[in-house]
């Protein structure tokens, strides 16, 4: 290392003069100097940074390349737990998005999985603030915040949405057109299944299944009569991880496409979008969805939960609470509206929303004396993979619901559908992977 002139500044003299301060390599000096100007660090951190900086000289500081400075600054930010500039900018956007919105105090369940497992009891809930975006729907956009409220397609309102075959035949095509219109540049929409949520109906059908099964029946084997029916999921989760978005897209395309076709499609941008729609005659007053605004949660807030089914392996994100998170819901969603939720985006540019962390929750009114008079949520959630590549308009032309293949479907598709439908009800093996700071 090149020799340095003794430093006689006040800070170094406090440490014992010229030899008191620890001598640092000039590149670290430069990065520390740049960090010392940040407004987000504490006075104690600033003092430590300046103390170390005085071990260098302006001549040495000027020798650092911009690439090395950026690399060292990133490392030092981690050491001081400082957010990178892009993360701070996204947090500021999330803060601005909820500024001035009314809110309620409610409970969310963190750090648990979404599927039936034998992994133990879920932790106690966390009480937090959830902002109501009713009247300010235009603030939130799919590619900025990971969700957006739009008008539902004008399907025949007499359609029985508990009839799975009717939903596939008559609602799927309209949802495909909705997504193509709402996602500019998209070329192909493949809706691979749908889920129904109504708490009272599921409870009644499970009670009937229990009665028919008789005493001593295994509760884990009971299923409601209505296909794809469940209760609202009251666990904070993300549907896909940075890995499982790719693996799930590949699994869905494999029965219809060659490996070369799949590789080509997944080299282009693709997204998974859930279309959430309350179809009751009156606006829903129970069990709304709480959605975390993109940019207010980070990789440190999620853990990967690996799910092992007999026929495939999947991954979801389970989330932990952070005070930086900003939560939003839309009160009294009506049958004229549809909520788009982007649960995975292959575009990783640091700005575009990539994931959604969300959960159903119970409004304070649901815990009051008048809870029985509230209009129950009655919803359908259609799940789709949306492809953006040119020339993909006709890929997988015979694509079918992954949980409900038609009689003319190839045997491989029919077997996949049988096993996929069982995922809703079967117990799965699961474990949480080691934490990481990367998506």
Secondary structure, 3 states (H helix, E strand, C coil): CCCCCCCCCHHHHHCCHHHCCCCCCHHHHHHHHHHCCCCCCCHHHHHHHHHHHCCCCHHHHCCCCHHHHHHHHHHHHHHCCCCCHHHHHHHHHHHHHHCCCCEEEEEECCCCCCCCCCCCCCCCCEEEEEEECCCCHHHCCHHHHCEEEEECCCCCCCCCCCCHHHHHHHHHHHHHHHHHHHCCCCCEEEEEEEEEECHHHHHHHHHHHHHHHCCCCCHHHCCCCCCCEECCCCCCEECCCCCHHHHHHHHHHHCCCCHHHHHHHHHCCEEEEEEEEECCCCCCCCCCEEEECCCCCCHHHEEEEEEECCCCEEEEEEECCCCCCCEEECCCCCCCEEEEEEEEECCCCCCCCCCCCEEECCCHHHHCCCHHHCCCCCEEEEEEEEECCCCCCCCCCCCCCCCCCCCCCCHHHHHHHHHHHHCCCCCCEEEECCCCCCC
